[in-house]
Amino acid sequence: MIRRRNKVIRIALILFGIGALYALFTYFTGIGIPCIFHLITGLQCPGCGISRMFLSLFQLDFAAAFHYNGAVLCLLPLAVLVCIRKIYLYIRYGRNKDTFSDVCIWIMIFVLLFFGILRNLM
């Protein structure tokens, strides 16, 4: 159990470090990762605006964050809950298979796909 906990902490720190470096780079240079889907099709994918949304959240500008990607902002608490639940199950029992979490993930996928279609029709 301790080994699994340490593994989760190590992965979380690496991901947090990469995210922080990307946020700092984007904040100071204004250069972000371009959306390949948008470059090819000219349409916005369900994930377009996530970087700007998180940068707005770091500045506590919730209105701008919602403007950039409202669906992801609204789904963020559920996504955090699912991640915490999966991490707990992995550390405690060595598994992360969970019907509740899987249903939540499918619901989030459906909402994001619907949002992706809707945002391009308007």
N, C-alpha and C positions, 0 to 999 in steps of 0.2 A: 504494500500500500504506500509506503514512504517513497519507494522508487517511482511509482506512478505519479505521486504528487510532485516529486522533484522534476520529472519529465514534463509535466504540464506547466510548472512554473518556468522552466527553461524555455519551452516553446512560446509561452505567453510573453516573456521578456524579450525574446528575439523579435516576435511580431510587433510588440509595442515599440521597440527600438527602430525597426524598419519604418513603421508608420510615423513615428516622430521625425525621423530624418526626412521622409518624403514630405511631411507637412511643413517642416522648416524650409526645405528646398523650394517647395511650391509657393510658400508665403513670401519668401524673399526674392525669388526670381520671376514668379508669375507663370512659370512653365510647369505644366502638368502632363500626365500621361494622356495622350489623345485616345478617343474612343474609335476603335477600328470599324465598328458597325456604322458609326456616324460618318466616318471618312468614306466608306464604300457606298452606303445607301443614301446619305443625306438625312436620314431619320434619326430620332433620338431613341436610344435603347433604354430599357428600364433602369439602367445604372448610370446614365448620363447625369452629371451634376453631383455625384457623390463626393468627390474631392472638395468641391466648393461648398457643399453642404456641411462637411465636417470642419472645414476652415471657419465657416460661419458659426458653427456650434462652439468652437474653441473661443470665439469672440463673444459668445452668448447672444448672438443675433439670430433668434429663433425664426423671425419672419423671413429673413433671407435664406436660412437653411430650408424652410418649408418651400420657398420659391424654387430653389435649385432642384430638390427632389423630395416632394412631399410624401410619396409612398414609402420610401426607405426611412424617412424620419418617423413616420407613424408606426412602421413595423419594427423599429429599432428596439423598443422595450421587449417585445415578444422574442426577437432574435437573441437578445441578451439573456432572457429567461431560459430559452432553449439551450444556449451555450453553457450556462451555469448548471443546468440540470444534467446535460451530457457529461460535463467535466466531473460533477459529483458522482454520477454513476460509474464513470471510468475509474476514478480514484478509489471509491469505496468498494466496488464489486468487480472491477476489472472488465466491465462491459459498458458500452454506451448505446446499445440497442434499446430503444424505448418507443412504444407506440404513440404516446402523447407527443413526444418531440417530433416524431416522423410525420404525424398528422399536421402539426404546426408548421413544419417545413414545407409540406405540400400546399398548405393554405397560403403561406408567404409567396411561394413560387407562382401560384395562380393569381394572387393579387398583383404581383409585379408584372406578370405577363399582360394582365388586363390594363394595368397602368401604362405599360409600354405602348399598347395599341391605342389607348384613349388619348395619351399625350400627343400622338402624331396626327390624330384626327382633328384636334382642336386648333 
